[in-house]
C-alpha cells in the first residue's frame, strides 16, 4: 500500500533532492511535545484490549467520518455519558472495514495504511472481505509483549511525549511512570480551560475544587491566581514544560486589578453574562502569559474551534466526539493587549495555532516575524494533512521564516498514528525544501541543516526539551 516515494514532488529533479533530504531524517527520534495519549497506558503498560479500542474508539478522525455517513456512535461502541458501551468490537471493526472507502484521499487513510503495513505487516487494502483477517492479525499482535505501550514507545523511537491534563488532575499516572524505573519520558501539560472558561461544564465546582487542592482562598482574585500558580508548579515538578489553552477566540485583555477583581466576583457568582465570560477568558490569557514569564512554561493557544457543535451528541457522549468545527479567528487586534505587556519579553515563548488559514500570511506570520515571544505552531487538526502542511509553509515562510516556527506535533489520542503523522510531516517538509533547492532559492547544504531543525531541533527549543 505504501510507495516509498509517496508525497514527494512529481518533478524528477525536485524529487531527487527531496528523497535525499528525507533519508537524513526518516529515522530521527520523534519529539511529540503536544498530544492527548493517556498516561495510564504507560504507567500500567497493559495490553490494548482489541483492534477497535485501539484504532476506532479513541480517534475522532475515524468515527466522525463514519458518523457523517449515518453510522451511529452507539453502533461503534463510543462510550456514552451514562457508561453504556455495548457494541461488539468485531462487529464494529466489520462496519469500519466495509466503509473504509470513505477515507479515500484523506490524511486518516495515510495514517491508517502506514500503521497497518508497518506495524502489522498488512499490505492488502482493508475492505469487507478481509475485515476478520485484519482483526485477528491485529488482535494476535496486541496480545504480545511487543505491542504493550512502553514497547511501542521504544519501537516508534519516541524521545519524549507530552499529554494534556486538567489542572485538577492528581497526575498519579505521571508519578507512577517516574517511579517505575522505565526510561521513557512522558510529560504532563497544564490545560486550565476547566477553571478559566465559565461555560465549561461544572465550572464553579471546578474552581471550588481548585481551592480545596491548593488550600488557597479562591473567593478572592488573588487567591484564585495563587491557586493556579500552585498547580503550575505542581505540574512542573512532574516534568511539565508547557501550558495549553483551547479558547474560542484569541481575545486578550489587560484589566486594572480592581476591575479584574470585580469581574472575577461576577464570574464566581454564576450570574455572569456571555460578554463578561469572554472578557474574563481574555484577561486570563494575559495572566497565563505573565505566569509563563515567571515560571518558564511555554504557552500554547489553540483558538478557533466551536466545540461540541452537535448538542445532541454532547448530551449523550460528552466532549471531543468529532463535533468541533473551525471558525474564523482574528489575531492582530485580539492579541494586542497581551503582546503589549509581554510580547517583547524573551522569557516568554508563546506558540500560536490556527484553524483559520486565511490568517497565515495576513496576521500570524507578520506577528511571529516581529514579536520575540511569538512562534507559530504547525498546521493543526483539520489542516493536519499534506495539503495543509504545504499551505502552512508556503504562506508563513516568506514573512516569519523557518525559525519562528516550532516543527511538528501530532496532537492525537490515536497512539499508533503518531509515527505515521510524523512521517507525513517529514516528507512534506522535505518536499518544500527540495522545491526551494531546485528553484535555486536555497542552497543544498542549508536544506540539509534546515530539515533536521524542522524535524527535531525547533520543537526541542520551543518546548524547552
N, C-alpha and C positions, 0 to 999 in steps of 0.2 A: 504493500500500500504506500510505502514511503520512498519517494525518489530522492536520492542523496542531493540533488540539485534543486529541490523544491524551494520556492520563494526567491530564487536567485534571478537576476535580470536575464532577459532573453538574448540580449546582445552579447556576442561571444567574447569580445574583449573585456567588457564590463563584468561579465560572469566569471572570467578567469581571475580577475583581481578579487572579486567577492569571495570566490572559493578559497583563495589563498589566505584571505583575512580570516575567514571562518575557521580554517584549520588551526589557527593560533589560539582561538578562544573556545572552541566547542567543548573542550574538556576542562575548562577552568571551573573552580568551585562556584556553587550557587550562593549568592548573597540574597536573602529573602527578608528584607527589613520591614515589610508591611504585609500582613496576611491574616487569615482567620482560621487556621487549623486549630484543633482542640488540644490544649496542653495535656489533657488527661491521656491522650494517646501515648505520648512519650513518657509520661510518669508511670503508667501501668504497663505499657508495652504489650497489651493484649492483642490477640488476632482480630482483624476486621471480620465481622460476622458473616458477610456474604457479598457477592458482587454488586447487588442492588444497593446495599448500605454503603458501599464504597464509591460507586460511580454515579448513582442517580439521586438518592435521597438527600445528600448534603449539597448538591450542585444546582443552584437555581438557574444556571445557564441551560442545563439539561431539562429540568422539569417545567420551566416556563415555556419552552418551545412546545413541549407536549401538551401543556395546558392550553396554549393558543390554538391548538387543533381540536379542542373539545375533550381532551382526556383529563378526567378529574384528578385532583391531587389525592383524594381518598384512595382511588384505584392504584395510585403509585406508591402508597404507603407513607406519604408525608405525615409526620406526627402532627396531631391536632392539639388544640389548647386543652381539651379535656383528657388528653392522654391516649386517645384511640389511635391505633396503628395496626390495622387488621389485614392488610394485603399480603398475599403470599409472595415472598421475594422472587421466586422463579417465575411466577405469572407476571409480575411487574417487569422482569427482565425481558420476557417474551413480547410484552407490549412495546417496550423500548426498542427491541430489535426490529420488530415489524415496522416501526415508524422511524427507523434510523435514517431513511432517505430525507427526512425533514431537515437534517443538519447539513445537507449539501451546500458547499460554498461558505460555511460559517467557520469561525475560528474554533468553535467547540468541536467540529469534526476533525480539525487538525490535531487538537489536543487528545481526543479520544483515540484516533488511529495511532498516534505516537505511543500512547500507553499500551494499547492492545498489542502492538507489534514489539515494542522494545521491552516491555515488562513481562509479557505473557507469550510471546512468540506467535501470536495470532495474526496471520498475514492475509487471510481471506476476508473481504469486507463483510461486516456484520449485517445479517438480514434474518428474516423469519425462519428460514430453513436451517440455519446454523446456530440459532439462539441457544439451544440447550448445550451444544458443544462448547460454545463460548462460556456459558455459565459454569459448566462442570470443570473446564480447564482453569478458569479463574479461581473457582472455589477450592480446587485442589491446591493451587499455589498459595492461597491465603491461609491454608492450614499448616504451612511450613514455617519454620523459624525465619527463613529468608524474607518473608513478607510481613514481619512484625514492624511496627512503626519505626523503631530505632534502627533496625537493619535497613529499611528503605531510606531513611535519612542518610545513612552512610553510603548506600548504593547510589543514591542520587547525587552524591558529592556536595551535600549541603554544608556550608561552613557555619552559617548562622540563620536562624529563622525566628521571626517575631510574631507573636499572637496579638490579638486585640481584646482588651479586657475592661470590664466595668470597674469604675472607681471603688465600688463596694465589694469587689471580689477579694476573697481571702488569699488568692494566689497559692492555694495549697498544693496544686499540681506543679507549679513552678518550684515551690520549696522542695517537693519530693524529687523532682529532676535534679536539683542542685545537690541534694544529699545522697543521691543514689550511686554516685561514683561514675556514672556514664559521662562521656566527654562531649556529647552533643550540646550545642548552645541553643536553647530555646528561651527567648526573652519576652517578657510582657510589654505591652504598650498601653499607656494610660488613655482611656477613652471616656471622658467625663460627660457625655451627652445626657445621660440619665439624671444628672444632678444640675444641669445647666439649661436644658430645653424644657420649658414649662409645659409643653404639650406632650411630653414623654409620659407614657403610662406609669402611674404611681409616683409622679414627680415629687410631691410634698413628702410622701412617706420615704422616698429615697433620700431626701435631704435630712430627714429626721434620723435615718439610719446612719448617714454620714456623720452626724453629730455624735451618735452613740459609739461608733467605731473609733472616732478620734478623740472623744472627750472634750471637744470644742463647743462653745455656745453658738449654735447655728441660728439662734434668734437674732443675732446681730450680723451685719455685713462683714465686719472684721473677723468675727468668729467663723463665719462661712468660708471666707478666703483662707483663713488659717487651717481650716479643716481640709481644704483642697491641697494646700501646701504639704500638709502632713501625709496625705495619701500619695502625692507625687514622690515624696521622699521614701515612702514605703516601697513604691514600685521601683525606684532607683536602687534600693537595697537588694532587690532581686534581679537586677541586671537591666532594667528598662533604660533605653536611650532616647525614647521619643514619646510624644503625645499625639493624639489624633482627634479630629473634630469633624463631625458629619452634619454641619448646619445646612439649612435650605439655601441660604444666601451667604455672600461674603461680606455682609454688612458688619462694620466695626464702629465703636463709639468710644469717646473719651470723656466720660461724665465727671463732674466735680464730686468729691467724696460725699457731700450731703445729699446730692441728687441721687447718686448711686445707692446710698443707704435707704433713702425713701423708696426708690424703685424696688429694691430687694424686699422691703417690707410688704409692698403690694404683691409681689410675686409669691412670697411665702404665705400670704393670707389666702391664696387660692381664688382671689377675686379680681385678678388682673385681666386686662383685655388683650387681644392678639397684638396690637401695636406695642403695648408695654412689654409683652413677652419677646417680641422681636428686638426691641431696643436692649432688653436685658441680655439676650444672647450676644448681641453686638458688643456690649460692654464686656461681657465675659471673655470674648475672643481677645480683646485688648489686655484684660487681666491675665489671661493664659500666656500671652506673649511676654508680659512682664515677668511672670514666674519662670518662663523659659530662659530669660536673661539671667535670672537669679540662679537657677539650678542646672542650666546647661542642657535640658532636654530639648531635642529637636521637635519643632512644632509642625504638624501636618493639618491642612484644611481640605476636606473633600466636600465642597458645596454642590448645589445644583441638582440634587435628586429629590423629587417629590416622592417621599417614601410612603409605602403602604397605600398606593393609589386605589387599589381594589379593596374597598371597605369590607365586602363580604368575606374575602379570603383572610383579611387581617383578623376579623372577629372569630373565624373558625380555626385558623392556623397560626396566627401571630405574625411577628415581624419577619422580614427577609425571606419572603416566599415568591420572589420573582416579579413583584408588582411595583417596584421602584422605577420611576420614569424620569428621564432627564428634563431639565427646564433651563430656559435662558438665564444666564448669570452675568451680572455686572461686577467688575473688579476695581476699575480705576478710581471711582468715587467712593465706593463702599470700603475699600481698604485704607483710604487716606488717613483717617484718624489713628489707626494702629501704626501705619508706616511713619507718620509724622512723629510719633512718640518713640518707636523702637526700630524703624526700618534702617536707620543708619548705624545701629549698634552691631559691631562684629561678633558679639557674643550670642546673637540670635540667628538661628537657622530656621527659616520659615518656608516650608515646601507647599506650593500651591498646585492643586489638581483641578481639572475641569471636565465636565461632560458637555460643555458648550464650545465646540471647536471654532466658532466664529470669533472667539476671544483670543485665539493663539497669537496672531500677528498684530491685532489691534490693541490688546491690553496686556496679556500675560508676558509675552516676550519683551515688550518695552519696559514693563515694570521690573522683571527679573534682570534685564540688561542694564538697570540703573541702581536699584537698591541693594546694598551689600548683604542684607539679611535674607533676600529672596532667592529661592531656587524653584525650578519647575519640575513637578512630578511627571512621570511618563503618561502616555495615553492610557486612560483608565476605564475599566468596566465595559461599557458598550463600545468603547473605542479601542479596547484591548484586542486588536486584530491586525493582520498585516497591513491593511489599508490605513487603519487608524494610526499605527506606529509610523508609517511613512509620512502621512499628513503632518503628524506632530513634528518630525524632523524638518520637513520642507518649510513649515510655516514659522518655526521658532528659531531655527539656527541663524537665519540672516540677521536677527536682532539680538538674541540672547547668547548666541554661540553654543558650544557644547558644554562648557564648564560652568554654566549657570543651570544645568540640569543635573539629575541625580541617578542616572542609569535606569534600571528597570526594577519594578517589584510586581509580584504576581497577584497579590490581593485576592487570595482564593481560600475556600474551605475544602476544595477538592484536592486532596493530598497528591494523588497520582498525576494530576495535571501540572504540577509545579515544574518538573524538568521539561515538559513539552512547551509550556509557556515561555520559559527562559530560552529554549532553543529557537522558538519563533522570533523572539526579540533579538537574539544574536544574529540570526540570519538577515533580518530586516536592517539592522544597523550596519552589517557588513555590506548589504546591497546599496545602502545610501552612501556609505563611504566609497564603495567601489565605483559608483557613478561619479563622485567628485574627482576621484583619481583619473578616471577615463576622460573626463572633461577638462583635465589639467587645472582644476581648481584647488587641488590638494596634492601635496607630494606623497609618494607611496610610503615613505618612512613615517610620515606624520599619521597616515591612516592606520598603520600597524600599531603605533603608540596609542592612538585615539581609541581603537576598538577595545583594547584592554581596559582603558579608563571607563568606557561606556559599559563594559561588562561587569567589572568588579570595583574599580577604584573610586568612582564617583559616589556609589552607594555607600561604601565604607566611610568615606569622608563626611558625607551629608548626615548619616545616621550615627556618627561617632563610634564606629565599629572597629 
